[in-house]
């Protein structure tokens, strides 16, 4: 009985260890897929509206429409920088 038990235990140990290794590969694959799904996408750069400064009386002058375009550009750049900070934070925390 002992002679039969030892080979059975060796076979069981071998099968167990090989299944653990394949299970680890499955876990690693699932972990990589999960991390890829969690990665924040790179934000698209904002489209800047053209702003025209005019020389007047020794200084620069902006029309009301150009002033509003400049304001929208600044708001878009601030939003873009916040999105970039989120992406940078994500990659620094890993």
C-alpha positions in Angstrom: 0.0 0.0 0.0 2.9 2.4 0.8 4.5 1.8 -2.5 1.3 2.8 -4.3 0.7 5.8 -2.1 4.1 7.5 -2.7 3.8 7.7 -6.5 0.1 8.9 -6.2 1.3 11.7 -3.8 4.1 12.7 -6.2 1.6 12.9 -9.1 -0.8 14.9 -7.0 1.9 17.3 -6.0 3.0 17.7 -9.6 -0.5 18.4 -10.8 -1.2 20.8 -8.0 2.0 22.8 -8.7 1.4 23.0 -12.4 -2.2 24.1 -11.9 -1.0 26.8 -9.5 1.4 28.1 -12.1 -1.3 28.3 -14.8 -3.6 29.9 -12.3 -1.0 32.6 -11.6 -0.7 33.2 -15.3 -4.4 33.7 -15.5 -4.3 36.1 -12.6 -1.5 38.1 -14.1 -3.4 38.4 -17.4 -6.5 39.5 -15.6 -4.5 42.0 -13.6 -2.9 43.5 -16.7 -6.3 43.8 -18.4 -7.8 45.5 -15.3 -4.9 47.9 -15.1 -5.3 48.7 -18.8 -9.0 49.4 -18.3 -8.3 51.7 -15.3 -5.7 53.8 -17.0 -7.0 57.3 -17.7 -7.0 58.3 -21.3 -4.6 61.0 -22.4 -6.6 64.3 -22.8 -6.8 65.9 -26.1 -5.2 69.3 -26.3 -7.8 72.2 -26.6 -8.3 74.0 -29.8 -7.2 77.6 -29.3 -9.2 80.4 -30.8 -7.2 83.1 -32.5 -6.7 86.3 -30.5 -5.6 89.5 -32.2 -3.8 92.2 -30.2 -3.7 95.6 -31.8 -1.1 98.4 -31.2 -2.9 101.5 -30.1 -1.5 104.5 -28.3 1.7 102.9 -27.2 0.1 99.7 -25.9 -1.9 96.7 -26.8 -5.7 96.7 -27.3 -8.2 93.8 -27.4 -11.7 94.0 -28.8 -14.5 92.6 -26.7 -14.7 89.4 -28.9 -10.9 88.9 -28.7 -11.1 89.3 -25.0 -13.8 86.6 -24.7 -11.8 84.3 -27.0 -8.7 84.8 -24.8 -10.8 84.1 -21.7 -12.1 80.8 -23.3 -8.6 79.8 -24.3 -7.4 80.3 -20.7 -10.3 78.3 -19.3 -9.7 75.5 -21.8 -5.9 75.4 -20.9 -6.7 75.3 -17.2 -9.1 72.4 -17.7 -6.5 70.6 -19.9 -3.8 71.1 -17.2 -6.1 69.6 -14.6 -6.7 66.5 -16.8 -3.0 66.1 -17.3 -2.4 66.3 -13.5 -4.8 63.4 -13.1 -2.9 61.3 -15.6 0.4 62.2 -14.0 -0.9 61.3 -10.5 -2.1 57.9 -11.8 1.3 57.0 -13.2 3.2 58.3 -10.1 1.1 56.2 -7.7 1.8 52.9 -9.5 
